């Protein structure tokens, strides 16, 4: 499921391939992913414009078309982008195809169709309406601390809540907690200043390193949880079996020996 580092990769990919080309058409293969806009309106409003720049916030990607119009992409569970020559056959999971006047097109692919494609006039307004929290990489320590002091619950549930912090999903929340050596079910009320600072540093470290590794598990350090996550996986730190538990509505993987409950 695409999280902040994955969406950052999509942003870079789109920036490197799809900007400053006139859009000659938009083909909607599945209107199911469209949110608040019809296939006809999407095509009508984008046709003749160019994508100028993009902006990521949490797991959202916004792409500015000329003027006051932004394409909104959310990648759901299985969304991704693919840029290819127009004569090539799009994948069967293509939901929306942006066709450029020159030679290529950009496909929004999404096998499971939990993704979202829409148009927004003002990105900040949209973020406010959705009540999305600040992007995880934009957060300062003081803001981060305030979130964990104000909200009660399991630390992992707070990390996952997009209304508090935008961009962290199940995989990276587990990775951050593994690095901070904190049990995912630790109650936020138990966290002192030192623990929150540690968690904040781990959050930045993991998200930044994941981006450096191009959000590709094969390029991530073997000392991370991710390459070992799952049934039969062993903790890369102590060699004991990893454990799983349902926390905050998601399956957490962790090492019960290395990650202590405060
Ligand atoms: Zn361990």
py3Dmol code that shows the C-alpha trace and the ligand (Angstrom):
import py3Dmol

protein = """\
ATOM      1  CA  UNK A   1       0.000   0.000   0.000  1.00  0.00           C
ATOM      2  CA  UNK A   2       1.597   3.265  -1.086  1.00  0.00           C
ATOM      3  CA  UNK A   3       2.761   5.378   1.850  1.00  0.00           C
ATOM      4  CA  UNK A   4       4.722   8.627   1.986  1.00  0.00           C
ATOM      5  CA  UNK A   5       7.987   7.270   0.479  1.00  0.00           C
ATOM      6  CA  UNK A   6       6.137   5.486  -2.334  1.00  0.00           C
ATOM      7  CA  UNK A   7       4.095   8.564  -3.193  1.00  0.00           C
ATOM      8  CA  UNK A   8       7.277  10.651  -3.140  1.00  0.00           C
ATOM      9  CA  UNK A   9       8.651   8.230  -5.775  1.00  0.00           C
ATOM     10  CA  UNK A  10       5.501   8.706  -7.875  1.00  0.00           C
ATOM     11  CA  UNK A  11       5.951  12.462  -7.589  1.00  0.00           C
ATOM     12  CA  UNK A  12       9.538  12.281  -8.804  1.00  0.00           C
ATOM     13  CA  UNK A  13       8.557   9.947 -11.610  1.00  0.00           C
ATOM     14  CA  UNK A  14       5.768  12.237 -12.754  1.00  0.00           C
ATOM     15  CA  UNK A  15       8.028  15.315 -12.501  1.00  0.00           C
ATOM     16  CA  UNK A  16      10.684  13.583 -14.603  1.00  0.00           C
ATOM     17  CA  UNK A  17       8.312  12.388 -17.311  1.00  0.00           C
ATOM     18  CA  UNK A  18       5.008  14.217 -17.588  1.00  0.00           C
ATOM     19  CA  UNK A  19       5.411  17.963 -17.077  1.00  0.00           C
ATOM     20  CA  UNK A  20       5.086  20.701 -19.732  1.00  0.00           C
ATOM     21  CA  UNK A  21       3.395  18.609 -22.389  1.00  0.00           C
ATOM     22  CA  UNK A  22       0.015  19.496 -23.812  1.00  0.00           C
ATOM     23  CA  UNK A  23      -2.691  17.045 -22.770  1.00  0.00           C
ATOM     24  CA  UNK A  24      -4.608  15.997 -25.862  1.00  0.00           C
ATOM     25  CA  UNK A  25      -7.106  13.729 -24.124  1.00  0.00           C
ATOM     26  CA  UNK A  26      -8.047  11.853 -20.977  1.00  0.00           C
ATOM     27  CA  UNK A  27      -9.429   8.309 -21.253  1.00  0.00           C
ATOM     28  CA  UNK A  28     -11.265   7.027 -18.225  1.00  0.00           C
ATOM     29  CA  UNK A  29     -11.251   3.232 -18.225  1.00  0.00           C
ATOM     30  CA  UNK A  30     -12.919   2.963 -14.831  1.00  0.00           C
ATOM     31  CA  UNK A  31     -15.028   5.838 -13.503  1.00  0.00           C
ATOM     32  CA  UNK A  32     -15.034   4.048 -10.146  1.00  0.00           C
ATOM     33  CA  UNK A  33     -11.803   5.837  -9.117  1.00  0.00           C
ATOM     34  CA  UNK A  34     -13.163   9.280 -10.026  1.00  0.00           C
ATOM     35  CA  UNK A  35     -14.191  11.322  -7.008  1.00  0.00           C
ATOM     36  CA  UNK A  36     -16.356  14.415  -7.379  1.00  0.00           C
ATOM     37  CA  UNK A  37     -15.834  14.634 -11.113  1.00  0.00           C
ATOM     38  CA  UNK A  38     -17.294  12.841 -14.136  1.00  0.00           C
ATOM     39  CA  UNK A  39     -15.177  11.298 -16.872  1.00  0.00           C
ATOM     40  CA  UNK A  40     -16.462  13.912 -19.254  1.00  0.00           C
ATOM     41  CA  UNK A  41     -15.677  16.833 -16.988  1.00  0.00           C
ATOM     42  CA  UNK A  42     -12.193  15.525 -16.183  1.00  0.00           C
ATOM     43  CA  UNK A  43     -11.353  15.247 -19.878  1.00  0.00           C
ATOM     44  CA  UNK A  44     -12.965  18.574 -20.721  1.00  0.00           C
ATOM     45  CA  UNK A  45     -11.123  20.492 -18.001  1.00  0.00           C
ATOM     46  CA  UNK A  46      -7.681  19.002 -18.607  1.00  0.00           C
ATOM     47  CA  UNK A  47      -7.666  18.903 -22.395  1.00  0.00           C
ATOM     48  CA  UNK A  48      -5.321  21.485 -23.885  1.00  0.00           C
ATOM     49  CA  UNK A  49      -3.592  22.158 -20.566  1.00  0.00           C
ATOM     50  CA  UNK A  50      -0.174  21.029 -19.333  1.00  0.00           C
ATOM     51  CA  UNK A  51       0.895  19.618 -15.988  1.00  0.00           C
ATOM     52  CA  UNK A  52       3.155  22.317 -14.550  1.00  0.00           C
ATOM     53  CA  UNK A  53       4.383  21.055 -11.214  1.00  0.00           C
ATOM     54  CA  UNK A  54       3.375  18.730  -8.429  1.00  0.00           C
ATOM     55  CA  UNK A  55       3.017  18.753  -4.707  1.00  0.00           C
ATOM     56  CA  UNK A  56       2.862  15.834  -2.309  1.00  0.00           C
ATOM     57  CA  UNK A  57       1.103  15.916   1.033  1.00  0.00           C
ATOM     58  CA  UNK A  58       1.116  12.689   3.017  1.00  0.00           C
ATOM     59  CA  UNK A  59      -0.176   9.991   0.687  1.00  0.00           C
ATOM     60  CA  UNK A  60      -1.736  12.496  -1.721  1.00  0.00           C
ATOM     61  CA  UNK A  61      -0.203  13.780  -4.920  1.00  0.00           C
ATOM     62  CA  UNK A  62      -1.506  17.003  -6.476  1.00  0.00           C
ATOM     63  CA  UNK A  63      -0.510  17.961 -10.002  1.00  0.00           C
ATOM     64  CA  UNK A  64      -1.036  21.521 -11.113  1.00  0.00           C
ATOM     65  CA  UNK A  65      -2.482  22.082 -14.560  1.00  0.00           C
ATOM     66  CA  UNK A  66      -2.253  25.629 -15.942  1.00  0.00           C
ATOM     67  CA  UNK A  67      -4.303  28.055 -13.936  1.00  0.00           C
ATOM     68  CA  UNK A  68      -6.189  27.272 -10.792  1.00  0.00           C
ATOM     69  CA  UNK A  69      -6.681  23.582 -11.319  1.00  0.00           C
ATOM     70  CA  UNK A  70      -5.021  20.664  -9.614  1.00  0.00           C
ATOM     71  CA  UNK A  71      -5.365  17.000 -10.416  1.00  0.00           C
ATOM     72  CA  UNK A  72      -5.649  15.024  -7.197  1.00  0.00           C
ATOM     73  CA  UNK A  73      -4.265  11.498  -7.021  1.00  0.00           C
ATOM     74  CA  UNK A  74      -4.522   9.104  -4.109  1.00  0.00           C
ATOM     75  CA  UNK A  75      -3.021   5.676  -4.651  1.00  0.00           C
ATOM     76  CA  UNK A  76      -5.276   3.646  -2.350  1.00  0.00           C
ATOM     77  CA  UNK A  77      -3.956   0.103  -1.907  1.00  0.00           C
ATOM     78  CA  UNK A  78      -2.391  -0.665  -5.276  1.00  0.00           C
ATOM     79  CA  UNK A  79      -2.183   2.585  -7.263  1.00  0.00           C
ATOM     80  CA  UNK A  80       0.829   3.575  -9.361  1.00  0.00           C
ATOM     81  CA  UNK A  81       1.863   5.605 -12.394  1.00  0.00           C
ATOM     82  CA  UNK A  82       3.212   4.409 -15.707  1.00  0.00           C
ATOM     83  CA  UNK A  83       4.554   6.601 -18.519  1.00  0.00           C
ATOM     84  CA  UNK A  84       4.865   4.994 -21.929  1.00  0.00           C
ATOM     85  CA  UNK A  85       4.647   5.489 -25.679  1.00  0.00           C
ATOM     86  CA  UNK A  86       1.161   5.986 -27.033  1.00  0.00           C
ATOM     87  CA  UNK A  87       1.397   3.049 -29.428  1.00  0.00           C
ATOM     88  CA  UNK A  88       2.028   0.660 -26.509  1.00  0.00           C
ATOM     89  CA  UNK A  89      -0.921  -1.163 -24.974  1.00  0.00           C
ATOM     90  CA  UNK A  90      -1.854   0.159 -21.519  1.00  0.00           C
ATOM     91  CA  UNK A  91      -1.920  -2.399 -18.702  1.00  0.00           C
ATOM     92  CA  UNK A  92      -5.303  -3.918 -17.899  1.00  0.00           C
ATOM     93  CA  UNK A  93      -5.219  -2.171 -14.524  1.00  0.00           C
ATOM     94  CA  UNK A  94      -5.166   1.280 -16.140  1.00  0.00           C
ATOM     95  CA  UNK A  95      -8.043   3.314 -14.718  1.00  0.00           C
ATOM     96  CA  UNK A  96      -7.290   6.749 -16.158  1.00  0.00           C
ATOM     97  CA  UNK A  97      -5.009   7.519 -19.094  1.00  0.00           C
ATOM     98  CA  UNK A  98      -3.660  11.033 -19.663  1.00  0.00           C
ATOM     99  CA  UNK A  99      -2.689  11.275 -23.308  1.00  0.00           C
ATOM    100  CA  UNK A 100      -0.086  13.864 -24.285  1.00  0.00           C
ATOM    101  CA  UNK A 101      -0.065  15.553 -27.671  1.00  0.00           C
ATOM    102  CA  UNK A 102       3.521  14.528 -28.429  1.00  0.00           C
ATOM    103  CA  UNK A 103       4.363  10.827 -28.153  1.00  0.00           C
ATOM    104  CA  UNK A 104       3.599   9.475 -24.706  1.00  0.00           C
ATOM    105  CA  UNK A 105       0.857   9.029 -22.153  1.00  0.00           C
ATOM    106  CA  UNK A 106       0.631   8.641 -18.402  1.00  0.00           C
ATOM    107  CA  UNK A 107      -1.492   5.903 -16.884  1.00  0.00           C
ATOM    108  CA  UNK A 108      -2.967   5.876 -13.409  1.00  0.00           C
ATOM    109  CA  UNK A 109      -3.022   2.155 -12.696  1.00  0.00           C
ATOM    110  CA  UNK A 110      -4.833   0.600  -9.780  1.00  0.00           C
ATOM    111  CA  UNK A 111      -5.624  -3.091  -9.594  1.00  0.00           C
ATOM    112  CA  UNK A 112      -7.904  -2.977  -6.570  1.00  0.00           C
ATOM    113  CA  UNK A 113      -9.517   0.406  -7.332  1.00  0.00           C
ATOM    114  CA  UNK A 114      -9.232   1.942  -3.886  1.00  0.00           C
ATOM    115  CA  UNK A 115      -7.366   4.856  -5.469  1.00  0.00           C
ATOM    116  CA  UNK A 116      -8.902   8.257  -6.118  1.00  0.00           C
ATOM    117  CA  UNK A 117      -8.647  10.707  -8.984  1.00  0.00           C
ATOM    118  CA  UNK A 118     -10.245  14.123  -8.732  1.00  0.00           C
ATOM    119  CA  UNK A 119      -9.842  17.821  -9.382  1.00  0.00           C
ATOM    120  CA  UNK A 120      -9.338  20.516  -6.775  1.00  0.00           C
ATOM    121  CA  UNK A 121      -9.127  24.265  -7.050  1.00  0.00           C
ATOM    122  CA  UNK A 122      -7.044  24.906  -3.988  1.00  0.00           C
ATOM    123  CA  UNK A 123      -4.855  22.269  -2.361  1.00  0.00           C
ATOM    124  CA  UNK A 124      -4.741  23.897   1.074  1.00  0.00           C
ATOM    125  CA  UNK A 125      -8.530  24.199   1.122  1.00  0.00           C
ATOM    126  CA  UNK A 126      -8.816  20.526   0.229  1.00  0.00           C
ATOM    127  CA  UNK A 127      -6.404  19.495   3.015  1.00  0.00           C
ATOM    128  CA  UNK A 128      -8.388  21.576   5.480  1.00  0.00           C
ATOM    129  CA  UNK A 129     -11.731  20.130   4.413  1.00  0.00           C
ATOM    130  CA  UNK A 130     -10.372  16.614   4.752  1.00  0.00           C
ATOM    131  CA  UNK A 131      -8.881  17.623   8.109  1.00  0.00           C
ATOM    132  CA  UNK A 132      -5.574  16.046   7.131  1.00  0.00           C
ATOM    133  CA  UNK A 133      -2.688  16.559   9.508  1.00  0.00           C
ATOM    134  CA  UNK A 134       0.672  18.017   8.504  1.00  0.00           C
ATOM    135  CA  UNK A 135       2.927  15.957   6.255  1.00  0.00           C
ATOM    136  CA  UNK A 136       5.111  13.634   8.340  1.00  0.00           C
ATOM    137  CA  UNK A 137       8.319  15.105   6.919  1.00  0.00           C
ATOM    138  CA  UNK A 138       7.223  18.721   7.499  1.00  0.00           C
ATOM    139  CA  UNK A 139       6.461  18.200  11.179  1.00  0.00           C
ATOM    140  CA  UNK A 140       8.694  19.871  13.721  1.00  0.00           C
ATOM    141  CA  UNK A 141       9.520  18.253  17.036  1.00  0.00           C
ATOM    142  CA  UNK A 142       7.295  20.690  18.975  1.00  0.00           C
ATOM    143  CA  UNK A 143       4.252  19.863  16.810  1.00  0.00           C
ATOM    144  CA  UNK A 144       5.031  16.154  16.967  1.00  0.00           C
ATOM    145  CA  UNK A 145       5.272  16.317  20.741  1.00  0.00           C
ATOM    146  CA  UNK A 146       1.955  18.190  20.993  1.00  0.00           C
ATOM    147  CA  UNK A 147       0.195  15.440  19.009  1.00  0.00           C
ATOM    148  CA  UNK A 148       1.424  12.700  21.334  1.00  0.00           C
ATOM    149  CA  UNK A 149       0.684  14.721  24.448  1.00  0.00           C
ATOM    150  CA  UNK A 150      -2.829  15.580  23.349  1.00  0.00           C
ATOM    151  CA  UNK A 151      -4.104  12.268  21.994  1.00  0.00           C
ATOM    152  CA  UNK A 152      -4.552   9.088  23.975  1.00  0.00           C
ATOM    153  CA  UNK A 153      -4.255   5.582  22.592  1.00  0.00           C
ATOM    154  CA  UNK A 154      -1.711   3.111  21.269  1.00  0.00           C
ATOM    155  CA  UNK A 155       1.302   4.891  19.839  1.00  0.00           C
ATOM    156  CA  UNK A 156       0.922   3.053  16.530  1.00  0.00           C
ATOM    157  CA  UNK A 157      -2.711   4.156  16.163  1.00  0.00           C
ATOM    158  CA  UNK A 158      -1.616   7.780  16.548  1.00  0.00           C
ATOM    159  CA  UNK A 159       1.161   7.373  13.955  1.00  0.00           C
ATOM    160  CA  UNK A 160      -1.377   5.892  11.519  1.00  0.00           C
ATOM    161  CA  UNK A 161      -4.053   8.545  11.991  1.00  0.00           C
ATOM    162  CA  UNK A 162      -3.896  10.766   8.882  1.00  0.00           C
ATOM    163  CA  UNK A 163      -5.750  13.524  10.737  1.00  0.00           C
ATOM    164  CA  UNK A 164      -2.794  13.874  13.111  1.00  0.00           C
ATOM    165  CA  UNK A 165       0.148  13.082  10.827  1.00  0.00           C
ATOM    166  CA  UNK A 166      -0.238  12.549   7.073  1.00  0.00           C
ATOM    167  CA  UNK A 167       1.740   9.949   5.178  1.00  0.00           C
ATOM    168  CA  UNK A 168       2.542   7.071   7.539  1.00  0.00           C
ATOM    169  CA  UNK A 169       0.836   3.718   6.870  1.00  0.00           C
ATOM    170  CA  UNK A 170       1.073   0.262   8.376  1.00  0.00           C
ATOM    171  CA  UNK A 171       4.509  -0.737   7.033  1.00  0.00           C
ATOM    172  CA  UNK A 172       6.422   2.400   7.944  1.00  0.00           C
ATOM    173  CA  UNK A 173       4.675   2.797  11.314  1.00  0.00           C
ATOM    174  CA  UNK A 174       6.043  -0.659  12.234  1.00  0.00           C
ATOM    175  CA  UNK A 175       9.486   0.290  10.925  1.00  0.00           C
ATOM    176  CA  UNK A 176       9.555   3.548  12.889  1.00  0.00           C
ATOM    177  CA  UNK A 177       8.530   1.767  16.101  1.00  0.00           C
ATOM    178  CA  UNK A 178      11.133  -0.942  15.517  1.00  0.00           C
ATOM    179  CA  UNK A 179      13.832   1.703  15.167  1.00  0.00           C
ATOM    180  CA  UNK A 180      12.602   3.535  18.276  1.00  0.00           C
ATOM    181  CA  UNK A 181      12.501   0.160  20.107  1.00  0.00           C
ATOM    182  CA  UNK A 182       8.969   0.866  21.182  1.00  0.00           C
ATOM    183  CA  UNK A 183       6.147  -1.656  21.402  1.00  0.00           C
ATOM    184  CA  UNK A 184       3.339  -0.613  19.002  1.00  0.00           C
ATOM    185  CA  UNK A 185       0.687  -0.913  21.744  1.00  0.00           C
ATOM    186  CA  UNK A 186       2.503   1.491  24.095  1.00  0.00           C
ATOM    187  CA  UNK A 187      -0.001   3.998  25.469  1.00  0.00           C
ATOM    188  CA  UNK A 188       0.822   7.583  24.520  1.00  0.00           C
ATOM    189  CA  UNK A 189       0.225   8.626  28.148  1.00  0.00           C
ATOM    190  CA  UNK A 190       3.318   6.593  29.061  1.00  0.00           C
ATOM    191  CA  UNK A 191       5.575   8.505  26.695  1.00  0.00           C
ATOM    192  CA  UNK A 192       7.904  11.029  28.254  1.00  0.00           C
ATOM    193  CA  UNK A 193       9.775  13.801  26.479  1.00  0.00           C
ATOM    194  CA  UNK A 194      12.720  11.548  25.751  1.00  0.00           C
ATOM    195  CA  UNK A 195      10.608   8.802  24.212  1.00  0.00           C
ATOM    196  CA  UNK A 196       8.712  11.266  22.017  1.00  0.00           C
ATOM    197  CA  UNK A 197      11.967  12.794  20.797  1.00  0.00           C
ATOM    198  CA  UNK A 198      13.257   9.317  19.995  1.00  0.00           C
ATOM    199  CA  UNK A 199      10.085   8.521  18.087  1.00  0.00           C
ATOM    200  CA  UNK A 200      10.307  11.797  16.186  1.00  0.00           C
ATOM    201  CA  UNK A 201      13.901  11.102  15.136  1.00  0.00           C
ATOM    202  CA  UNK A 202      13.003   7.567  14.104  1.00  0.00           C
ATOM    203  CA  UNK A 203      10.113   8.879  11.997  1.00  0.00           C
ATOM    204  CA  UNK A 204      12.358  11.244  10.054  1.00  0.00           C
ATOM    205  CA  UNK A 205      15.162   8.748   9.749  1.00  0.00           C
ATOM    206  CA  UNK A 206      12.989   5.934   8.409  1.00  0.00           C
ATOM    207  CA  UNK A 207      10.994   8.041   5.954  1.00  0.00           C
ATOM    208  CA  UNK A 208      14.084   9.795   4.608  1.00  0.00           C
ATOM    209  CA  UNK A 209      16.080   6.578   4.270  1.00  0.00           C
ATOM    210  CA  UNK A 210      13.122   4.843   2.599  1.00  0.00           C
ATOM    211  CA  UNK A 211      13.060   7.624   0.004  1.00  0.00           C
ATOM    212  CA  UNK A 212      16.815   7.246  -0.513  1.00  0.00           C
ATOM    213  CA  UNK A 213      16.171   3.521  -1.069  1.00  0.00           C
ATOM    214  CA  UNK A 214      13.540   4.525  -3.633  1.00  0.00           C
ATOM    215  CA  UNK A 215      10.845   2.909  -1.464  1.00  0.00           C
ATOM    216  CA  UNK A 216      12.188  -0.415  -2.755  1.00  0.00           C
ATOM    217  CA  UNK A 217      12.408  -3.120  -0.102  1.00  0.00           C
ATOM    218  CA  UNK A 218      15.378  -4.701  -1.913  1.00  0.00           C
ATOM    219  CA  UNK A 219      17.370  -1.524  -1.404  1.00  0.00           C
ATOM    220  CA  UNK A 220      16.528  -1.120   2.258  1.00  0.00           C
ATOM    221  CA  UNK A 221      19.011  -2.036   4.982  1.00  0.00           C
ATOM    222  CA  UNK A 222      18.847  -5.669   6.148  1.00  0.00           C
ATOM    223  CA  UNK A 223      18.861  -4.291   9.689  1.00  0.00           C
ATOM    224  CA  UNK A 224      15.343  -2.994   9.065  1.00  0.00           C
ATOM    225  CA  UNK A 225      12.170  -4.839   9.944  1.00  0.00           C
ATOM    226  CA  UNK A 226      10.709  -4.668   6.442  1.00  0.00           C
ATOM    227  CA  UNK A 227      12.904  -7.330   4.755  1.00  0.00           C
ATOM    228  CA  UNK A 228      11.993  -9.762   7.572  1.00  0.00           C
ATOM    229  CA  UNK A 229       8.367  -8.779   8.204  1.00  0.00           C
ATOM    230  CA  UNK A 230       5.854 -11.609   8.027  1.00  0.00           C
ATOM    231  CA  UNK A 231       5.324 -15.201   9.191  1.00  0.00           C
ATOM    232  CA  UNK A 232       8.562 -16.976  10.134  1.00  0.00           C
ATOM    233  CA  UNK A 233      10.490 -13.702  10.053  1.00  0.00           C
ATOM    234  CA  UNK A 234      13.275 -13.206  12.585  1.00  0.00           C
ATOM    235  CA  UNK A 235      14.266  -9.982  14.296  1.00  0.00           C
ATOM    236  CA  UNK A 236      17.398  -8.649  12.553  1.00  0.00           C
ATOM    237  CA  UNK A 237      18.602  -7.343  15.899  1.00  0.00           C
ATOM    238  CA  UNK A 238      18.257 -10.310  18.255  1.00  0.00           C
ATOM    239  CA  UNK A 239      17.283 -13.214  15.984  1.00  0.00           C
ATOM    240  CA  UNK A 240      14.083 -14.056  17.850  1.00  0.00           C
ATOM    241  CA  UNK A 241      10.833 -14.719  16.006  1.00  0.00           C
ATOM    242  CA  UNK A 242       8.876 -11.630  15.075  1.00  0.00           C
ATOM    243  CA  UNK A 243       5.366 -11.373  16.483  1.00  0.00           C
ATOM    244  CA  UNK A 244       2.185  -9.897  15.087  1.00  0.00           C
ATOM    245  CA  UNK A 245      -0.848  -8.364  16.758  1.00  0.00           C
ATOM    246  CA  UNK A 246      -3.899  -6.378  15.780  1.00  0.00           C
ATOM    247  CA  UNK A 247      -3.317  -2.778  16.896  1.00  0.00           C
ATOM    248  CA  UNK A 248      -5.205   0.284  15.698  1.00  0.00           C
ATOM    249  CA  UNK A 249      -7.171  -1.910  13.276  1.00  0.00           C
ATOM    250  CA  UNK A 250      -4.052  -3.089  11.434  1.00  0.00           C
ATOM    251  CA  UNK A 251      -1.620  -5.989  11.776  1.00  0.00           C
ATOM    252  CA  UNK A 252       1.524  -4.844  13.519  1.00  0.00           C
ATOM    253  CA  UNK A 253       4.790  -6.789  13.228  1.00  0.00           C
ATOM    254  CA  UNK A 254       7.346  -6.294  15.954  1.00  0.00           C
ATOM    255  CA  UNK A 255       9.940  -7.951  18.144  1.00  0.00           C
ATOM    256  CA  UNK A 256       8.544  -8.470  21.639  1.00  0.00           C
ATOM    257  CA  UNK A 257      12.083  -8.682  23.006  1.00  0.00           C
ATOM    258  CA  UNK A 258      13.581  -5.537  21.440  1.00  0.00           C
ATOM    259  CA  UNK A 259      10.465  -3.399  21.529  1.00  0.00           C
ATOM    260  CA  UNK A 260       9.370  -2.846  25.095  1.00  0.00           C
ATOM    261  CA  UNK A 261       6.132  -1.433  26.361  1.00  0.00           C
ATOM    262  CA  UNK A 262       6.874   1.634  28.445  1.00  0.00           C
TER     263      UNK A 262
END
"""
ligand_1 = """\
1
ZN
Zn 14.618 -8.403 18.580
"""
view = py3Dmol.view(width=600, height=400)
view.addModel(protein, "pdb")
view.setStyle({"model": 0}, {"cartoon": {"style": "trace"}})
view.addModel(ligand_1, "xyz")
view.setStyle({"model": 1}, {"stick": {}})
view.zoomTo()
view.show()
